[in-house]
């Protein structure tokens, strides 16, 4: 979906992790939109998301899949 790609590409500033949580820093007021986009992807490794104003916590299971999820998100950002 072009809208999902646009959201992930243009709203995410940085990512880090604290296993099994992926932490995504977004533009101000964009965290909810990024979380919704990630939820819509229905990736089996993403158990759920929690969004604040500019930060999204992404619960990843199993924890060793966190780098795979980060790489997939990075690929969206490169399109």
N, C-alpha and C positions, 0 to 999 in steps of 0.2 A: 504494500500500500504506500503510495507516494507521500501521503500525509504523515505516516509513521516515520518514514525515512527522513522527511524534512524536519520533524520534531526532534528526532534523535541527533541529527546532524547539526542543527542550529541551536540547540538549547543546552547541550552538555559542555561544560568547561573542563572538567577533570574527573578522574576516577581513582579510587584507592580501595583497599579492602582490609577487613578485620574478620578473618574466617569465622563463620560462613557468611558474613555480611559484606556485600559490595556497597561502597559508599560513592554516590555520584553527586558532584557539585554542578549546579545548573545556573543559568541566568536567573536573576531575581524574578520571582513569581512564576517560574517554569517547572518547578519540581512536580507539581500535580500532573501536568501534561506529560512529562517524561515518564512518570510512574504509570499513567494510564496507557501510554504507548507500549511500555514494556509488558504490562499485563495483557494487552491485546495480542502480543506475539505468541502467547501460550507456550513458552519454552518449558519443557518438563523439569528442567533444573531450577527454575525460578518458583519458589514456594509462595512468595508474595512480595509486595512492595509497601513501603510506608514513606509518605512524602510530607515534607515541611514546606517552607517558603522557597528555599533554594537548594535543599539537600534531599536526596532519595536514598533510603536504605533498601537494598534488595537482598532478601534471604535466599541463599543458594544451597541446594541439597542434591547430591552430596557435596561437602565442602571442597573436595578436590576438583570440582567442575568450575570453580570461581574464575580461574584464568580463561577457560573456554568461553564463559559468558562475557567476560571483559573483552575478549578478542572479537566476538560477534558484534558487540556494541561498537567497538572501534571500526569495524568494517562498514557499519551503517554510517558512521561519521565521515568516512572517506568517500562516499558516493556523492 
